[in-house]
């Protein structure tokens, strides 16, 4: 069997189009231009690329996009002052601090992310937004797992009643993925590095989400025939090549649908960031479009 390819670009363009329409309505009917500010500290090359892509997509969709570049050696206090200023600025609806932070302020990552007003937290990492998601209120949801769910929904792949297995329990992917699947009535198991007999669990999955950061970890014999496989992993192998957490060539022969890497989930993440920016603007202005 050769699986249906779930093309991230195709689904991301649908989400972006829906977001663009909402931005037009916000501008024309309410005189609101959603604003997104990304704060980047230092010169991490991968982060520079991510931030440039976010800025480009924001401008394409008509979002007021701003990038604040701070030097590598910026202090925690200086960064907190920048965030406090953005919290007060009514033109800024979304604030994103690009991770990873430099080593000297990494230990304060939680304090820094929690300094962002929850209604402007377009990454969905603030404990208020985490708590809302865990209690079934999806407001500002982490972009990558939200993108995975939107992809399943847009591709008309049923979730309700299905057995879902999530590999990875990080705060940014695995745990929110669990809540999103559970809220849509899947029966969900979350696995991690201490899970025993992992393959026996993954073989039960109708929907398998891999987010562990290990190249080609999920092999064909770990997948139930006909399963839907969502590969969140982004692993650099060799100089330039990027591969996922799933052995794509082997698993596509077993699964019924599969996301490629690159060109799968990664593309959806930025689309969901803009979706969240528009959502944040609506929350702050108490309007719904
Ligand atoms: P983390 O490193 O934060 O978490 C990895 C998780 O995988 C942990 O829960 C860990 O378990 C688990 N794990 C590690 N090894 C194994 C193993 N052998 N068996 C089972 N579980 C294991 O990673 P992230 O969640 O941040 O990212 C995961 C992947 O997704 C990465 O490749 C990352 O690059 C990618 N990613 C992609 C994004 C996108 O836009 N497409 C966005 C974010 C991430 P434990 O908790 O026990 O340590």
py3Dmol code that shows the C-alpha trace and the ligand (Angstrom):
import py3Dmol

protein = """\
ATOM      1  CA  UNK A   1       0.000   0.000   0.000  1.00  0.00           C
ATOM      2  CA  UNK A   2       1.200   3.540  -0.665  1.00  0.00           C
ATOM      3  CA  UNK A   3      -0.192   6.135   1.713  1.00  0.00           C
ATOM      4  CA  UNK A   4      -1.980   9.389   0.866  1.00  0.00           C
ATOM      5  CA  UNK A   5       0.542  12.211   1.119  1.00  0.00           C
ATOM      6  CA  UNK A   6      -0.649  14.959   3.479  1.00  0.00           C
ATOM      7  CA  UNK A   7       0.872  18.015   1.841  1.00  0.00           C
ATOM      8  CA  UNK A   8       1.494  20.710   4.480  1.00  0.00           C
ATOM      9  CA  UNK A   9       1.686  23.500   1.899  1.00  0.00           C
ATOM     10  CA  UNK A  10      -1.762  22.697   0.534  1.00  0.00           C
ATOM     11  CA  UNK A  11      -3.403  22.778   3.982  1.00  0.00           C
ATOM     12  CA  UNK A  12      -1.366  25.779   5.157  1.00  0.00           C
ATOM     13  CA  UNK A  13      -2.564  27.762   2.139  1.00  0.00           C
ATOM     14  CA  UNK A  14      -6.185  27.043   3.139  1.00  0.00           C
ATOM     15  CA  UNK A  15      -5.531  28.234   6.702  1.00  0.00           C
ATOM     16  CA  UNK A  16      -3.702  31.330   5.445  1.00  0.00           C
ATOM     17  CA  UNK A  17      -6.555  32.168   3.087  1.00  0.00           C
ATOM     18  CA  UNK A  18      -9.077  31.875   5.936  1.00  0.00           C
ATOM     19  CA  UNK A  19      -6.815  34.095   8.096  1.00  0.00           C
ATOM     20  CA  UNK A  20      -6.368  36.644   5.313  1.00  0.00           C
ATOM     21  CA  UNK A  21     -10.161  36.940   4.984  1.00  0.00           C
ATOM     22  CA  UNK A  22     -10.508  37.521   8.741  1.00  0.00           C
ATOM     23  CA  UNK A  23      -7.806  40.209   8.623  1.00  0.00           C
ATOM     24  CA  UNK A  24      -9.688  41.990   5.831  1.00  0.00           C
ATOM     25  CA  UNK A  25     -12.901  41.952   7.892  1.00  0.00           C
ATOM     26  CA  UNK A  26     -11.073  43.210  11.004  1.00  0.00           C
ATOM     27  CA  UNK A  27      -9.574  46.059   8.974  1.00  0.00           C
ATOM     28  CA  UNK A  28     -12.683  47.058   7.054  1.00  0.00           C
ATOM     29  CA  UNK A  29     -15.377  46.586   9.681  1.00  0.00           C
ATOM     30  CA  UNK A  30     -13.497  47.375  12.904  1.00  0.00           C
ATOM     31  CA  UNK A  31     -10.432  49.399  11.822  1.00  0.00           C
ATOM     32  CA  UNK A  32      -8.179  46.810  13.518  1.00  0.00           C
ATOM     33  CA  UNK A  33      -4.885  45.735  11.952  1.00  0.00           C
ATOM     34  CA  UNK A  34      -3.578  42.674  13.825  1.00  0.00           C
ATOM     35  CA  UNK A  35      -0.010  43.270  15.005  1.00  0.00           C
ATOM     36  CA  UNK A  36       2.657  40.650  15.726  1.00  0.00           C
ATOM     37  CA  UNK A  37       6.019  41.381  17.337  1.00  0.00           C
ATOM     38  CA  UNK A  38       8.741  38.756  17.371  1.00  0.00           C
ATOM     39  CA  UNK A  39      11.633  39.275  19.773  1.00  0.00           C
ATOM     40  CA  UNK A  40      14.862  37.530  18.836  1.00  0.00           C
ATOM     41  CA  UNK A  41      17.936  37.477  21.048  1.00  0.00           C
ATOM     42  CA  UNK A  42      21.345  36.774  19.522  1.00  0.00           C
ATOM     43  CA  UNK A  43      22.389  35.292  16.205  1.00  0.00           C
ATOM     44  CA  UNK A  44      21.223  31.646  16.245  1.00  0.00           C
ATOM     45  CA  UNK A  45      21.171  30.890  12.470  1.00  0.00           C
ATOM     46  CA  UNK A  46      18.124  28.569  12.566  1.00  0.00           C
ATOM     47  CA  UNK A  47      16.196  31.134  14.627  1.00  0.00           C
ATOM     48  CA  UNK A  48      17.099  33.871  12.124  1.00  0.00           C
ATOM     49  CA  UNK A  49      15.529  31.793   9.331  1.00  0.00           C
ATOM     50  CA  UNK A  50      12.386  31.028  11.366  1.00  0.00           C
ATOM     51  CA  UNK A  51      11.945  34.701  12.276  1.00  0.00           C
ATOM     52  CA  UNK A  52      12.471  35.861   8.677  1.00  0.00           C
ATOM     53  CA  UNK A  53       9.788  33.366   7.518  1.00  0.00           C
ATOM     54  CA  UNK A  54       7.351  34.541  10.187  1.00  0.00           C
ATOM     55  CA  UNK A  55       7.918  38.173   9.207  1.00  0.00           C
ATOM     56  CA  UNK A  56       7.460  37.422   5.481  1.00  0.00           C
ATOM     57  CA  UNK A  57       4.229  35.458   6.013  1.00  0.00           C
ATOM     58  CA  UNK A  58       2.862  38.151   8.364  1.00  0.00           C
ATOM     59  CA  UNK A  59       3.389  40.820   5.723  1.00  0.00           C
ATOM     60  CA  UNK A  60       1.868  38.607   3.003  1.00  0.00           C
ATOM     61  CA  UNK A  61      -1.335  38.269   5.018  1.00  0.00           C
ATOM     62  CA  UNK A  62      -1.554  41.960   5.967  1.00  0.00           C
ATOM     63  CA  UNK A  63      -0.449  41.659   9.589  1.00  0.00           C
ATOM     64  CA  UNK A  64       1.488  44.558  11.073  1.00  0.00           C
ATOM     65  CA  UNK A  65       4.767  42.712  11.642  1.00  0.00           C
ATOM     66  CA  UNK A  66       7.682  43.903  13.750  1.00  0.00           C
ATOM     67  CA  UNK A  67      10.933  42.130  14.636  1.00  0.00           C
ATOM     68  CA  UNK A  68      12.925  43.340  17.649  1.00  0.00           C
ATOM     69  CA  UNK A  69      16.529  42.144  17.544  1.00  0.00           C
ATOM     70  CA  UNK A  70      18.374  42.167  20.845  1.00  0.00           C
ATOM     71  CA  UNK A  71      22.097  41.501  21.265  1.00  0.00           C
ATOM     72  CA  UNK A  72      23.281  38.062  22.474  1.00  0.00           C
ATOM     73  CA  UNK A  73      24.449  39.489  25.809  1.00  0.00           C
ATOM     74  CA  UNK A  74      21.152  41.212  26.703  1.00  0.00           C
ATOM     75  CA  UNK A  75      20.231  40.801  30.381  1.00  0.00           C
ATOM     76  CA  UNK A  76      17.071  39.128  31.641  1.00  0.00           C
ATOM     77  CA  UNK A  77      15.944  42.504  33.061  1.00  0.00           C
ATOM     78  CA  UNK A  78      16.391  44.267  29.705  1.00  0.00           C
ATOM     79  CA  UNK A  79      14.407  41.560  27.944  1.00  0.00           C
ATOM     80  CA  UNK A  80      11.634  41.781  30.556  1.00  0.00           C
ATOM     81  CA  UNK A  81      11.516  45.565  30.038  1.00  0.00           C
ATOM     82  CA  UNK A  82      11.024  45.071  26.289  1.00  0.00           C
ATOM     83  CA  UNK A  83       8.190  42.594  26.949  1.00  0.00           C
ATOM     84  CA  UNK A  84       6.551  44.969  29.449  1.00  0.00           C
ATOM     85  CA  UNK A  85       6.571  47.720  26.794  1.00  0.00           C
ATOM     86  CA  UNK A  86       4.963  45.399  24.228  1.00  0.00           C
ATOM     87  CA  UNK A  87       2.330  44.311  26.758  1.00  0.00           C
ATOM     88  CA  UNK A  88       1.317  47.993  27.059  1.00  0.00           C
ATOM     89  CA  UNK A  89       1.304  48.714  23.316  1.00  0.00           C
ATOM     90  CA  UNK A  90      -2.269  48.492  21.936  1.00  0.00           C
ATOM     91  CA  UNK A  91      -0.973  48.043  18.351  1.00  0.00           C
ATOM     92  CA  UNK A  92       0.760  44.796  19.369  1.00  0.00           C
ATOM     93  CA  UNK A  93      -1.713  41.924  19.622  1.00  0.00           C
ATOM     94  CA  UNK A  94       0.779  39.066  19.595  1.00  0.00           C
ATOM     95  CA  UNK A  95       4.196  38.747  21.232  1.00  0.00           C
ATOM     96  CA  UNK A  96       6.556  35.885  20.490  1.00  0.00           C
ATOM     97  CA  UNK A  97       9.967  35.439  22.080  1.00  0.00           C
ATOM     98  CA  UNK A  98      11.948  33.222  19.718  1.00  0.00           C
ATOM     99  CA  UNK A  99      13.481  30.180  21.427  1.00  0.00           C
ATOM    100  CA  UNK A 100      16.085  28.994  22.224  1.00  0.00           C
ATOM    101  CA  UNK A 101      17.367  31.858  24.353  1.00  0.00           C
ATOM    102  CA  UNK A 102      21.136  32.299  24.854  1.00  0.00           C
ATOM    103  CA  UNK A 103      22.658  30.169  27.624  1.00  0.00           C
ATOM    104  CA  UNK A 104      22.905  32.938  30.252  1.00  0.00           C
ATOM    105  CA  UNK A 105      19.152  33.643  30.217  1.00  0.00           C
ATOM    106  CA  UNK A 106      17.918  30.143  29.402  1.00  0.00           C
ATOM    107  CA  UNK A 107      17.388  29.328  33.103  1.00  0.00           C
ATOM    108  CA  UNK A 108      14.823  32.192  33.207  1.00  0.00           C
ATOM    109  CA  UNK A 109      12.877  30.984  30.162  1.00  0.00           C
ATOM    110  CA  UNK A 110       9.673  30.327  32.161  1.00  0.00           C
ATOM    111  CA  UNK A 111       9.822  33.726  33.853  1.00  0.00           C
ATOM    112  CA  UNK A 112      10.338  35.421  30.487  1.00  0.00           C
ATOM    113  CA  UNK A 113       7.492  33.570  28.734  1.00  0.00           C
ATOM    114  CA  UNK A 114       5.184  34.163  31.712  1.00  0.00           C
ATOM    115  CA  UNK A 115       5.880  37.899  31.493  1.00  0.00           C
ATOM    116  CA  UNK A 116       3.917  38.001  28.228  1.00  0.00           C
ATOM    117  CA  UNK A 117       0.268  38.940  28.840  1.00  0.00           C
ATOM    118  CA  UNK A 118      -1.768  35.733  28.292  1.00  0.00           C
ATOM    119  CA  UNK A 119      -4.017  37.475  25.720  1.00  0.00           C
ATOM    120  CA  UNK A 120      -0.911  38.343  23.663  1.00  0.00           C
ATOM    121  CA  UNK A 121       0.747  34.926  24.043  1.00  0.00           C
ATOM    122  CA  UNK A 122       0.485  33.737  20.429  1.00  0.00           C
ATOM    123  CA  UNK A 123       2.756  30.752  21.140  1.00  0.00           C
ATOM    124  CA  UNK A 124       0.211  29.471  23.673  1.00  0.00           C
ATOM    125  CA  UNK A 125       2.958  28.670  26.215  1.00  0.00           C
ATOM    126  CA  UNK A 126       1.739  30.836  29.137  1.00  0.00           C
ATOM    127  CA  UNK A 127       0.374  28.748  32.058  1.00  0.00           C
ATOM    128  CA  UNK A 128      -2.987  30.532  31.715  1.00  0.00           C
ATOM    129  CA  UNK A 129      -3.309  29.321  28.118  1.00  0.00           C
ATOM    130  CA  UNK A 130      -1.951  25.880  29.024  1.00  0.00           C
ATOM    131  CA  UNK A 131      -4.599  25.665  31.766  1.00  0.00           C
ATOM    132  CA  UNK A 132      -7.338  26.760  29.404  1.00  0.00           C
ATOM    133  CA  UNK A 133      -6.376  24.098  26.879  1.00  0.00           C
ATOM    134  CA  UNK A 134      -6.287  21.450  29.616  1.00  0.00           C
ATOM    135  CA  UNK A 135      -9.798  22.443  30.711  1.00  0.00           C
ATOM    136  CA  UNK A 136     -11.240  22.364  27.209  1.00  0.00           C
ATOM    137  CA  UNK A 137     -11.096  26.095  26.324  1.00  0.00           C
ATOM    138  CA  UNK A 138      -9.079  26.398  23.134  1.00  0.00           C
ATOM    139  CA  UNK A 139      -8.077  30.056  22.846  1.00  0.00           C
ATOM    140  CA  UNK A 140      -4.372  30.510  22.094  1.00  0.00           C
ATOM    141  CA  UNK A 141      -3.164  26.981  21.399  1.00  0.00           C
ATOM    142  CA  UNK A 142       0.509  26.051  20.665  1.00  0.00           C
ATOM    143  CA  UNK A 143       0.972  26.385  16.918  1.00  0.00           C
ATOM    144  CA  UNK A 144       2.579  23.059  15.960  1.00  0.00           C
ATOM    145  CA  UNK A 145       0.108  20.656  17.608  1.00  0.00           C
ATOM    146  CA  UNK A 146      -2.760  22.929  16.574  1.00  0.00           C
ATOM    147  CA  UNK A 147      -1.477  22.705  12.994  1.00  0.00           C
ATOM    148  CA  UNK A 148      -1.488  18.883  13.229  1.00  0.00           C
ATOM    149  CA  UNK A 149      -5.114  18.893  14.343  1.00  0.00           C
ATOM    150  CA  UNK A 150      -6.190  21.355  11.647  1.00  0.00           C
ATOM    151  CA  UNK A 151      -4.462  19.161   9.066  1.00  0.00           C
ATOM    152  CA  UNK A 152      -6.411  16.084  10.239  1.00  0.00           C
ATOM    153  CA  UNK A 153      -9.645  18.103  10.158  1.00  0.00           C
ATOM    154  CA  UNK A 154      -9.040  19.697   6.755  1.00  0.00           C
ATOM    155  CA  UNK A 155      -8.083  16.304   5.292  1.00  0.00           C
ATOM    156  CA  UNK A 156     -11.364  14.861   6.667  1.00  0.00           C
ATOM    157  CA  UNK A 157      -9.542  12.208   8.656  1.00  0.00           C
ATOM    158  CA  UNK A 158     -11.757  11.161  11.566  1.00  0.00           C
ATOM    159  CA  UNK A 159     -10.498  11.584  15.145  1.00  0.00           C
ATOM    160  CA  UNK A 160     -13.558  10.759  17.247  1.00  0.00           C
ATOM    161  CA  UNK A 161     -13.378   7.296  18.785  1.00  0.00           C
ATOM    162  CA  UNK A 162      -9.953   6.587  17.261  1.00  0.00           C
ATOM    163  CA  UNK A 163      -6.989   5.221  19.180  1.00  0.00           C
ATOM    164  CA  UNK A 164      -4.291   7.924  19.083  1.00  0.00           C
ATOM    165  CA  UNK A 165      -0.699   7.566  20.258  1.00  0.00           C
ATOM    166  CA  UNK A 166       1.553  10.597  20.762  1.00  0.00           C
ATOM    167  CA  UNK A 167       5.307  10.013  20.938  1.00  0.00           C
ATOM    168  CA  UNK A 168       6.856  12.761  23.073  1.00  0.00           C
ATOM    169  CA  UNK A 169       5.554  14.689  26.084  1.00  0.00           C
ATOM    170  CA  UNK A 170       7.079  18.156  25.640  1.00  0.00           C
ATOM    171  CA  UNK A 171       5.139  21.245  26.665  1.00  0.00           C
ATOM    172  CA  UNK A 172       5.221  22.622  23.137  1.00  0.00           C
ATOM    173  CA  UNK A 173       4.139  19.542  21.173  1.00  0.00           C
ATOM    174  CA  UNK A 174       3.357  16.286  23.004  1.00  0.00           C
ATOM    175  CA  UNK A 175       1.215  17.517  25.902  1.00  0.00           C
ATOM    176  CA  UNK A 176      -0.919  19.998  23.934  1.00  0.00           C
ATOM    177  CA  UNK A 177      -1.335  17.337  21.221  1.00  0.00           C
ATOM    178  CA  UNK A 178      -2.729  15.018  23.893  1.00  0.00           C
ATOM    179  CA  UNK A 179      -5.316  17.620  24.984  1.00  0.00           C
ATOM    180  CA  UNK A 180      -6.343  18.484  21.426  1.00  0.00           C
ATOM    181  CA  UNK A 181      -6.893  14.836  20.476  1.00  0.00           C
ATOM    182  CA  UNK A 182      -8.703  14.070  23.732  1.00  0.00           C
ATOM    183  CA  UNK A 183     -11.012  17.078  23.266  1.00  0.00           C
ATOM    184  CA  UNK A 184     -11.948  15.607  19.877  1.00  0.00           C
ATOM    185  CA  UNK A 185     -12.845  12.294  21.540  1.00  0.00           C
ATOM    186  CA  UNK A 186      -9.853  10.170  20.589  1.00  0.00           C
ATOM    187  CA  UNK A 187      -8.558   7.663  23.145  1.00  0.00           C
ATOM    188  CA  UNK A 188      -5.036   8.930  23.640  1.00  0.00           C
ATOM    189  CA  UNK A 189      -1.801   7.404  24.950  1.00  0.00           C
ATOM    190  CA  UNK A 190       1.307   9.561  25.417  1.00  0.00           C
ATOM    191  CA  UNK A 191       4.698   7.824  25.249  1.00  0.00           C
ATOM    192  CA  UNK A 192       8.127   9.114  26.295  1.00  0.00           C
ATOM    193  CA  UNK A 193      11.689   7.969  26.773  1.00  0.00           C
ATOM    194  CA  UNK A 194      10.820   5.686  29.709  1.00  0.00           C
ATOM    195  CA  UNK A 195       7.880   3.968  27.990  1.00  0.00           C
ATOM    196  CA  UNK A 196       8.326   0.210  27.881  1.00  0.00           C
ATOM    197  CA  UNK A 197       7.518  -1.887  24.827  1.00  0.00           C
ATOM    198  CA  UNK A 198       6.879   1.235  22.787  1.00  0.00           C
ATOM    199  CA  UNK A 199       6.345  -0.599  19.488  1.00  0.00           C
ATOM    200  CA  UNK A 200       3.452  -2.624  20.957  1.00  0.00           C
ATOM    201  CA  UNK A 201       1.738   0.676  21.851  1.00  0.00           C
ATOM    202  CA  UNK A 202       2.433   2.431  18.552  1.00  0.00           C
ATOM    203  CA  UNK A 203       1.063  -0.599  16.676  1.00  0.00           C
ATOM    204  CA  UNK A 204      -2.323   0.031  18.317  1.00  0.00           C
ATOM    205  CA  UNK A 205      -2.560   3.567  16.945  1.00  0.00           C
ATOM    206  CA  UNK A 206      -5.093   4.604  14.324  1.00  0.00           C
ATOM    207  CA  UNK A 207      -3.464   8.043  14.543  1.00  0.00           C
ATOM    208  CA  UNK A 208       0.244   8.144  15.364  1.00  0.00           C
ATOM    209  CA  UNK A 209       1.934  11.491  16.101  1.00  0.00           C
ATOM    210  CA  UNK A 210       5.730  11.404  16.361  1.00  0.00           C
ATOM    211  CA  UNK A 211       7.429  14.323  18.163  1.00  0.00           C
ATOM    212  CA  UNK A 212      10.633  13.070  19.738  1.00  0.00           C
ATOM    213  CA  UNK A 213      13.493  14.525  17.705  1.00  0.00           C
ATOM    214  CA  UNK A 214      15.093  11.211  16.657  1.00  0.00           C
ATOM    215  CA  UNK A 215      15.712  10.747  12.914  1.00  0.00           C
ATOM    216  CA  UNK A 216      13.649   7.944  11.302  1.00  0.00           C
ATOM    217  CA  UNK A 217      12.846   6.464  14.734  1.00  0.00           C
ATOM    218  CA  UNK A 218       9.406   5.139  13.735  1.00  0.00           C
ATOM    219  CA  UNK A 219       9.903   2.173  11.436  1.00  0.00           C
ATOM    220  CA  UNK A 220       7.385   0.301   9.296  1.00  0.00           C
ATOM    221  CA  UNK A 221       6.941  -2.525  11.810  1.00  0.00           C
ATOM    222  CA  UNK A 222       5.890  -0.019  14.512  1.00  0.00           C
ATOM    223  CA  UNK A 223       2.847   1.129  12.545  1.00  0.00           C
ATOM    224  CA  UNK A 224      -0.583  -0.463  12.267  1.00  0.00           C
ATOM    225  CA  UNK A 225      -1.605  -1.050   8.643  1.00  0.00           C
ATOM    226  CA  UNK A 226      -3.896   1.803   7.581  1.00  0.00           C
ATOM    227  CA  UNK A 227      -2.833   4.206  10.356  1.00  0.00           C
ATOM    228  CA  UNK A 228      -2.589   7.965   9.860  1.00  0.00           C
ATOM    229  CA  UNK A 229       0.959   9.079  10.663  1.00  0.00           C
ATOM    230  CA  UNK A 230       1.824  12.681  11.550  1.00  0.00           C
ATOM    231  CA  UNK A 231       5.559  13.383  11.675  1.00  0.00           C
ATOM    232  CA  UNK A 232       6.446  16.494  13.715  1.00  0.00           C
ATOM    233  CA  UNK A 233      10.188  15.786  13.875  1.00  0.00           C
ATOM    234  CA  UNK A 234      12.721  18.100  12.256  1.00  0.00           C
ATOM    235  CA  UNK A 235      16.160  16.498  12.378  1.00  0.00           C
ATOM    236  CA  UNK A 236      19.194  17.751  10.538  1.00  0.00           C
ATOM    237  CA  UNK A 237      21.312  14.892   9.214  1.00  0.00           C
ATOM    238  CA  UNK A 238      24.589  15.568   7.481  1.00  0.00           C
ATOM    239  CA  UNK A 239      25.137  19.066   6.151  1.00  0.00           C
ATOM    240  CA  UNK A 240      21.796  20.093   4.727  1.00  0.00           C
ATOM    241  CA  UNK A 241      19.330  17.181   4.769  1.00  0.00           C
ATOM    242  CA  UNK A 242      16.279  17.371   7.044  1.00  0.00           C
ATOM    243  CA  UNK A 243      14.421  14.198   8.031  1.00  0.00           C
ATOM    244  CA  UNK A 244      11.521  13.524  10.363  1.00  0.00           C
ATOM    245  CA  UNK A 245      11.056  11.152  13.295  1.00  0.00           C
ATOM    246  CA  UNK A 246       9.431   8.668  10.908  1.00  0.00           C
ATOM    247  CA  UNK A 247      11.163   6.434   8.380  1.00  0.00           C
ATOM    248  CA  UNK A 248       9.016   7.872   5.589  1.00  0.00           C
ATOM    249  CA  UNK A 249       9.904   5.391   2.803  1.00  0.00           C
ATOM    250  CA  UNK A 250       9.092   2.350   4.932  1.00  0.00           C
ATOM    251  CA  UNK A 251       6.070   3.756   6.768  1.00  0.00           C
ATOM    252  CA  UNK A 252       4.330   5.086   3.649  1.00  0.00           C
ATOM    253  CA  UNK A 253       3.935   1.461   2.551  1.00  0.00           C
ATOM    254  CA  UNK A 254       2.008   0.624   5.744  1.00  0.00           C
ATOM    255  CA  UNK A 255       0.091   3.807   6.639  1.00  0.00           C
ATOM    256  CA  UNK A 256      -3.055   5.099   4.905  1.00  0.00           C
ATOM    257  CA  UNK A 257      -1.916   8.745   5.162  1.00  0.00           C
ATOM    258  CA  UNK A 258       1.375  10.378   6.132  1.00  0.00           C
ATOM    259  CA  UNK A 259       2.967  13.839   6.382  1.00  0.00           C
ATOM    260  CA  UNK A 260       6.346  14.304   4.683  1.00  0.00           C
ATOM    261  CA  UNK A 261       9.359  16.076   6.213  1.00  0.00           C
ATOM    262  CA  UNK A 262      10.064  18.697   5.012  1.00  0.00           C
ATOM    263  CA  UNK A 263       6.770  19.969   3.599  1.00  0.00           C
ATOM    264  CA  UNK A 264       4.440  18.610   6.270  1.00  0.00           C
ATOM    265  CA  UNK A 265       3.733  19.871   9.770  1.00  0.00           C
ATOM    266  CA  UNK A 266       6.512  22.508   9.719  1.00  0.00           C
ATOM    267  CA  UNK A 267       4.726  24.543   7.058  1.00  0.00           C
ATOM    268  CA  UNK A 268       1.529  24.583   9.112  1.00  0.00           C
ATOM    269  CA  UNK A 269       3.208  26.007  12.212  1.00  0.00           C
ATOM    270  CA  UNK A 270       3.647  29.513  10.762  1.00  0.00           C
ATOM    271  CA  UNK A 271       0.100  29.497   9.377  1.00  0.00           C
ATOM    272  CA  UNK A 272      -1.191  28.741  12.886  1.00  0.00           C
ATOM    273  CA  UNK A 273       0.933  31.562  14.348  1.00  0.00           C
ATOM    274  CA  UNK A 274      -0.859  34.062  12.121  1.00  0.00           C
ATOM    275  CA  UNK A 275      -4.167  32.413  12.950  1.00  0.00           C
ATOM    276  CA  UNK A 276      -3.340  32.957  16.649  1.00  0.00           C
ATOM    277  CA  UNK A 277      -2.367  36.594  16.042  1.00  0.00           C
ATOM    278  CA  UNK A 278      -5.768  37.243  14.510  1.00  0.00           C
ATOM    279  CA  UNK A 279      -7.416  35.353  17.372  1.00  0.00           C
ATOM    280  CA  UNK A 280      -5.467  37.455  19.905  1.00  0.00           C
ATOM    281  CA  UNK A 281      -6.618  40.678  18.197  1.00  0.00           C
ATOM    282  CA  UNK A 282     -10.223  39.472  18.397  1.00  0.00           C
ATOM    283  CA  UNK A 283      -9.884  38.578  22.091  1.00  0.00           C
ATOM    284  CA  UNK A 284      -8.332  41.968  22.931  1.00  0.00           C
ATOM    285  CA  UNK A 285     -10.952  43.959  21.013  1.00  0.00           C
ATOM    286  CA  UNK A 286     -13.797  41.656  22.083  1.00  0.00           C
ATOM    287  CA  UNK A 287     -14.952  41.083  18.523  1.00  0.00           C
ATOM    288  CA  UNK A 288     -15.569  37.886  16.621  1.00  0.00           C
ATOM    289  CA  UNK A 289     -15.165  37.478  12.856  1.00  0.00           C
TER     290      UNK A 289
END
"""
ligand_1 = """\
48
LIG
P 11.735 17.693 23.220
O 13.167 17.322 23.144
O 11.311 18.817 24.096
O 10.909 16.408 23.668
C 11.162 15.160 23.107
C 10.217 14.152 23.710
O 10.479 12.904 23.091
C 10.404 13.964 25.214
O 9.151 13.848 25.839
C 11.180 12.656 25.313
O 10.892 11.891 26.465
C 10.671 11.912 24.089
N 11.637 10.923 23.634
C 12.941 11.125 23.374
N 13.511 9.959 22.988
C 12.539 9.024 23.004
C 12.485 7.642 22.711
N 13.584 6.975 22.319
N 11.324 6.995 22.845
C 10.208 7.650 23.236
N 10.187 8.968 23.526
C 11.332 9.649 23.409
O 11.286 17.922 21.726
P 10.082 18.807 21.091
O 8.781 18.291 21.520
O 10.384 20.243 21.238
O 10.313 18.467 19.546
C 10.190 17.162 19.041
C 10.541 17.167 17.571
O 9.639 18.013 16.882
C 11.938 17.738 17.252
O 12.469 17.053 16.143
C 11.663 19.181 16.900
O 12.632 19.718 16.036
C 10.331 19.049 16.202
N 9.532 20.263 16.245
C 8.969 20.664 15.074
C 8.207 21.792 15.023
C 7.580 22.178 13.733
O 7.295 23.317 13.494
N 7.298 21.221 12.860
C 7.994 22.631 16.202
C 8.526 22.058 17.414
C 9.285 20.927 17.410
P 11.247 12.391 27.973
O 10.195 13.409 28.299
O 11.125 11.156 28.776
O 12.620 12.954 27.896
"""
view = py3Dmol.view(width=600, height=400)
view.addModel(protein, "pdb")
view.setStyle({"model": 0}, {"cartoon": {"style": "trace"}})
view.addModel(ligand_1, "xyz")
view.setStyle({"model": 1}, {"stick": {}})
view.zoomTo()
view.show()
